[in-house]
Amino acid sequence: MTTRHEWVGGARPRTLPAAVVPVAVGAAVASFTGFEIGAFSFVFRTFLALVVALALQIGVNYANDYSDGIRGTDTERVGPIRLVGQGLATPAEVKRAAFISFGVAIIAGLLLVLLTQAWWMLIVGALAVAAAWFYTGGPRPYGYAGLGELFVFVFFGLVAVVGTTYVLTGHIRLVAILFAVPVGALACALLVINNLRDIPGDTLVGKNTLAVRMGDANTRDFYGFCLFLPFAITALVGLGGIGYVEGFPAVSLIALAALPAAFIPWQQVKRGALGAELIPVLAWTGRVQLLYGALATVGIALSG
């Protein structure tokens, strides 16, 4: 019988910052730009947005475990436990866990749609669930075609940040877009380092992730690009935006204080860490994302 510890491990908690950070930043932007709903509604809608994001992240993790497991692509990997690949749970059980997670995301999303009356968001929600499942599921998974990073950037960057701001304000804000790009880049960094670690196993089973297609050296450079791009954008847009973007949250520049932490995982990647050595790098990447997100959130909110 699968233990609670194994189910938690299968949910891959180190990837959850990718769900928390965009909602926090989006809510901070809404607070900064102003909202016309009451404080309770603001908190409740933010909570629902967070449930959607977390449930989708956990759902995609279980879905990946299931789909990779039944394809036999999880047998030669290091890193987090694989419930199906290691025989810790049956494929049916893991698939059910994925669908339950998606169901929670759908219910929370429907409540947000009812509260906002923004019916077009049903399409966005359906696309998000489909993207979560077909990353490694279905006959032609896009994760096997090297498109995983693109979808992560779109859904855990642009959609999550801008969408959270929208359900709280009823408007798509330029500031939300400016912060969605850095947040999406850091979410991509998590996936890039995960796929860098899995290059040997993925190559062996024909899983052509972007890392496999780019090769080890180029993937390491791409990781550095995703890791440091947020700080470059924050500095350039922040310093320029104070003068040229109306109502730019100047205090958000404190997010640059997270930059030194980014050098910790980067040094390990740059020196050529492989296999199990990259597991702490994944953890540190999540910490960098959380630190950047927390500082940006506080900075944006204080600016208001």
CORZI-V126344 format. One record per run of one state. SS is the DSSP state (hx for helix, st for strand, lp for the rest). FROM is the first residue (numbers start at 0). LEN is the number of residues. If there is no record, write none. Layout:
BEGIN
ss={SS	SS}
from={FROM	FROM}
len={LEN	LEN}
END
This chain:
BEGIN
ss={lp	hx	lp	hx	lp	hx	lp	hx	lp	hx	lp	hx	lp	hx	lp	hx	lp	hx	lp	hx	lp	hx	lp	hx	lp	hx	lp	hx	lp}
from={0	3	10	12	15	16	33	38	71	90	116	120	134	141	145	147	169	173	197	198	205	209	214	215	244	249	270	274	303}
len={3	7	2	3	1	17	5	33	19	26	4	14	7	4	2	22	4	24	1	7	4	5	1	29	5	21	4	29	1}
END
